[in-house]
Amino acid sequence: MELRQLTTDRERQIFSDCLAKARATGGAIGLRETPRSQLGRTHLMFGNVYAIFENEGEPPERMVAGFIVHDLGTLPQSFPKPDLGHLPPKSVIEGGELWSLLKGAAGIAKRVAPAVAGLLQAKAIILYPVVRPIDVTAPHAQLNFVNACEPLRNPYGETLEGGEVWVQPMILEGEKLEEYIRRGFDFLFRVDGGRQAIRFDASIAKRVPHLEASMPRHEEERRDPSKPQPTEGNGTAPAN
């Protein structure tokens, strides 16, 4: 698989289209940006945009997951809380726009994102996962993110029916952040320093539940039949 930074307008537009599709079709209820919101467009234009591909070198249309990060020296926080004024702005990373169109790919994204934070020399990471009308904070809590303050109404988002969306600010810093970044680098097969792509062996899919099961048939056919094959249930346990 490949984690690739997207830099062209065309790549970013494809990312935006995939994000909108994932929001509208994923989870128990569909979500979208409000018609007036420019938040997503701003992140897309000025943030660091990353996409995951099943195979190295695939065209942008084949991206299966992605996310955007930015430091607070480049763009401000999306929401007014928490107060992170005690830290240098460029050392605080906000993550968001996480999406997936392939079962298990979001889990991969959550495991390679820590390496990106490490490359950006983050001292703190702030996230704003949705908490109402659906609660998607649990996977982040499992990664040691903690609630930074009370939930906030998201003025930039709504349900497909026009209902309110609330987010839970969550933060990671200190020793837990160092551990998080270390796990991200350990997860990668290799890092190409100075390049826009981080590549890792497709066999790591077996470390994320369900991704191995969703592997395309042509990947399975390339396995060496003379070698013992893993049996169901032998995978390790996992990690807006």
MISEDREN-951232 format. One record per residue (C-alpha): chain; residue number from 1; x, y, z. Coordinates in steps of 0.25 Angstrom, whole numbers, plus 5000, padded with zeros to 4 digits. Layout:
% MISEDREN-951232
(A; NUM; (X; Y; Z))
...
***
This chain:
% MISEDREN-951232
(A; 1; (5000; 5000; 5000))
(A; 2; (5004; 5014; 4998))
(A; 3; (5002; 5027; 5006))
(A; 4; (5004; 5039; 4997))
(A; 5; (5003; 5054; 4999))
(A; 6; (4994; 5061; 4989))
(A; 7; (4999; 5074; 4983))
(A; 8; (4992; 5077; 4970))
(A; 9; (4978; 5083; 4969))
(A; 10; (4973; 5071; 4962))
(A; 11; (4978; 5061; 4973))
(A; 12; (4971; 5070; 4983))
(A; 13; (4958; 5071; 4976))
(A; 14; (4958; 5056; 4975))
(A; 15; (4961; 5055; 4990))
(A; 16; (4949; 5065; 4992))
(A; 17; (4939; 5057; 4984))
(A; 18; (4943; 5044; 4991))
(A; 19; (4942; 5051; 5005))
(A; 20; (4928; 5056; 5001))
(A; 21; (4924; 5042; 4997))
(A; 22; (4929; 5035; 5009))
(A; 23; (4922; 5045; 5018))
(A; 24; (4909; 5043; 5011))
(A; 25; (4909; 5028; 5011))
(A; 26; (4917; 5024; 5023))
(A; 27; (4913; 5021; 5038))
(A; 28; (4899; 5021; 5044))
(A; 29; (4896; 5035; 5038))
(A; 30; (4901; 5043; 5027))
(A; 31; (4908; 5056; 5029))
(A; 32; (4912; 5068; 5021))
(A; 33; (4917; 5082; 5022))
(A; 34; (4907; 5093; 5022))
(A; 35; (4905; 5101; 5009))
(A; 36; (4912; 5114; 5015))
(A; 37; (4924; 5106; 5021))
(A; 38; (4938; 5109; 5015))
(A; 39; (4945; 5101; 5025))
(A; 40; (4947; 5089; 5017))
(A; 41; (4951; 5096; 5005))
(A; 42; (4962; 5104; 5013))
(A; 43; (4967; 5091; 5019))
(A; 44; (4968; 5085; 5005))
(A; 45; (4975; 5097; 4999))
(A; 46; (4985; 5100; 5010))
(A; 47; (4986; 5087; 5018))
(A; 48; (4995; 5075; 5016))
(A; 49; (4986; 5065; 5009))
(A; 50; (4989; 5050; 5009))
(A; 51; (4982; 5039; 5002))
(A; 52; (4984; 5024; 5003))
(A; 53; (4985; 5014; 4991))
(A; 54; (4984; 4999; 4991))
(A; 55; (4996; 4998; 4981))
(A; 56; (5008; 5007; 4979))
(A; 57; (5007; 5017; 4967))
(A; 58; (4992; 5016; 4965))
(A; 59; (4985; 5028; 4959))
(A; 60; (4978; 5038; 4968))
(A; 61; (4964; 5032; 4964))
(A; 62; (4968; 5019; 4972))
(A; 63; (4970; 5026; 4986))
(A; 64; (4963; 5018; 4996))
(A; 65; (4965; 5027; 5009))
(A; 66; (4971; 5040; 5013))
(A; 67; (4972; 5051; 5023))
(A; 68; (4977; 5065; 5025))
(A; 69; (4986; 5071; 5035))
(A; 70; (4991; 5085; 5037))
(A; 71; (4999; 5093; 5048))
(A; 72; (4994; 5104; 5055))
(A; 73; (5004; 5113; 5049))
(A; 74; (4998; 5111; 5036))
(A; 75; (4984; 5111; 5039))
(A; 76; (4976; 5114; 5052))
(A; 77; (4969; 5104; 5060))
(A; 78; (4955; 5100; 5054))
(A; 79; (4948; 5102; 5067))
(A; 80; (4952; 5112; 5078))
(A; 81; (4954; 5102; 5089))
(A; 82; (4963; 5097; 5095))
(A; 83; (4973; 5108; 5098))
(A; 84; (4987; 5103; 5092))
(A; 85; (4993; 5117; 5094))
(A; 86; (5004; 5111; 5103))
(A; 87; (5010; 5104; 5091))
(A; 88; (5017; 5109; 5078))
(A; 89; (5007; 5109; 5067))
(A; 90; (5015; 5102; 5057))
(A; 91; (5017; 5090; 5067))
(A; 92; (5002; 5088; 5069))
(A; 93; (4996; 5079; 5058))
(A; 94; (4981; 5078; 5055))
(A; 95; (4976; 5066; 5048))
(A; 96; (4963; 5064; 5041))
(A; 97; (4955; 5060; 5029))
(A; 98; (4958; 5046; 5031))
(A; 99; (4950; 5037; 5021))
(A; 100; (4950; 5023; 5015))
(A; 101; (4943; 5016; 5004))
(A; 102; (4949; 5002; 5007))
(A; 103; (4946; 4994; 5019))
(A; 104; (4959; 4995; 5028))
(A; 105; (4966; 5006; 5021))
(A; 106; (4962; 5016; 5031))
(A; 107; (4969; 5007; 5041))
(A; 108; (4982; 5008; 5033))
(A; 109; (4981; 5023; 5032))
(A; 110; (4980; 5024; 5047))
(A; 111; (4993; 5016; 5048))
(A; 112; (5001; 5024; 5038))
(A; 113; (4996; 5037; 5042))
(A; 114; (5005; 5037; 5055))
(A; 115; (5018; 5036; 5046))
(A; 116; (5013; 5048; 5038))
(A; 117; (5011; 5056; 5052))
(A; 118; (5026; 5051; 5055))
(A; 119; (5031; 5057; 5042))
(A; 120; (5024; 5070; 5045))
(A; 121; (5031; 5070; 5059))
(A; 122; (5017; 5071; 5066))
(A; 123; (5017; 5075; 5081))
(A; 124; (5002; 5073; 5082))
(A; 125; (4991; 5067; 5073))
(A; 126; (4977; 5073; 5073))
(A; 127; (4965; 5065; 5067))
(A; 128; (4950; 5069; 5066))
(A; 129; (4943; 5056; 5064))
(A; 130; (4928; 5056; 5064))
(A; 131; (4921; 5052; 5077))
(A; 132; (4906; 5055; 5073))
(A; 133; (4897; 5050; 5066))
(A; 134; (4907; 5039; 5065))
(A; 135; (4919; 5037; 5074))
(A; 136; (4932; 5033; 5067))
(A; 137; (4942; 5037; 5079))
(A; 138; (4945; 5023; 5084))
(A; 139; (4956; 5019; 5073))
(A; 140; (4963; 5032; 5077))
(A; 141; (4962; 5029; 5092))
(A; 142; (4968; 5016; 5089))
(A; 143; (4980; 5023; 5084))
(A; 144; (4981; 5031; 5097))
(A; 145; (4975; 5044; 5092))
(A; 146; (4967; 5050; 5104))
(A; 147; (4955; 5060; 5104))
(A; 148; (4961; 5074; 5104))
(A; 149; (4948; 5081; 5108))
(A; 150; (4933; 5080; 5107))
(A; 151; (4927; 5076; 5093))
(A; 152; (4925; 5088; 5084))
(A; 153; (4914; 5090; 5073))
(A; 154; (4920; 5090; 5059))
(A; 155; (4915; 5102; 5051))
(A; 156; (4921; 5096; 5039))
(A; 157; (4914; 5083; 5038))
(A; 158; (4900; 5077; 5038))
(A; 159; (4893; 5064; 5036))
(A; 160; (4887; 5061; 5022))
(A; 161; (4874; 5065; 5028))
(A; 162; (4880; 5078; 5033))
(A; 163; (4881; 5074; 5048))
(A; 164; (4892; 5079; 5057))
(A; 165; (4906; 5072; 5058))
(A; 166; (4914; 5073; 5071))
(A; 167; (4929; 5070; 5072))
(A; 168; (4938; 5066; 5084))
(A; 169; (4951; 5073; 5084))
(A; 170; (4962; 5063; 5088))
(A; 171; (4977; 5065; 5090))
(A; 172; (4989; 5056; 5091))
(A; 173; (5003; 5061; 5096))
(A; 174; (5015; 5058; 5105))
(A; 175; (5019; 5044; 5107))
(A; 176; (5006; 5038; 5100))
(A; 177; (5009; 5046; 5088))
(A; 178; (5023; 5041; 5087))
(A; 179; (5018; 5027; 5088))
(A; 180; (5008; 5029; 5078))
(A; 181; (5018; 5035; 5068))
(A; 182; (5027; 5023; 5071))
(A; 183; (5016; 5013; 5068))
(A; 184; (5014; 5020; 5055))
(A; 185; (5028; 5019; 5050))
(A; 186; (5029; 5004; 5055))
(A; 187; (5016; 5001; 5046))
(A; 188; (5023; 5006; 5033))
(A; 189; (5031; 4997; 5025))
(A; 190; (5040; 5009; 5021))
(A; 191; (5040; 5024; 5019))
(A; 192; (5045; 5031; 5007))
(A; 193; (5051; 5043; 5014))
(A; 194; (5049; 5056; 5006))
(A; 195; (5039; 5050; 4997))
(A; 196; (5024; 5052; 4996))
(A; 197; (5021; 5037; 4998))
(A; 198; (5022; 5028; 5010))
(A; 199; (5021; 5013; 5005))
(A; 200; (5019; 5001; 5013))
(A; 201; (5017; 4986; 5010))
(A; 202; (5003; 4981; 5007))
(A; 203; (5005; 4970; 5017))
(A; 204; (5003; 4980; 5029))
(A; 205; (4988; 4979; 5025))
(A; 206; (4988; 4966; 5033))
(A; 207; (4991; 4975; 5046))
(A; 208; (4977; 4982; 5044))
(A; 209; (4964; 4974; 5046))
(A; 210; (4956; 4973; 5033))
(A; 211; (4966; 4979; 5024))
(A; 212; (4972; 4965; 5020))
(A; 213; (4958; 4960; 5017))
(A; 214; (4955; 4972; 5008))
(A; 215; (4968; 4970; 5000))
(A; 216; (4965; 4969; 4985))
(A; 217; (4966; 4956; 4979))
(A; 218; (4978; 4958; 4971))
(A; 219; (4986; 4961; 4983))
(A; 220; (4982; 4947; 4989))
(A; 221; (4985; 4940; 4976))
(A; 222; (4999; 4945; 4977))
(A; 223; (5002; 4938; 4990))
(A; 224; (5011; 4926; 4990))
(A; 225; (5003; 4914; 4991))
(A; 226; (5014; 4906; 4996))
(A; 227; (5015; 4914; 5009))
(A; 228; (5005; 4912; 5020))
(A; 229; (4994; 4922; 5020))
(A; 230; (4989; 4930; 5032))
(A; 231; (4976; 4925; 5038))
(A; 232; (4964; 4933; 5041))
(A; 233; (4965; 4940; 5055))
(A; 234; (4980; 4940; 5056))
(A; 235; (4981; 4955; 5054))
(A; 236; (4985; 4965; 5064))
(A; 237; (4975; 4975; 5071))
(A; 238; (4974; 4989; 5065))
(A; 239; (4976; 5004; 5068))
(A; 240; (4949; 5052; 5049))
***
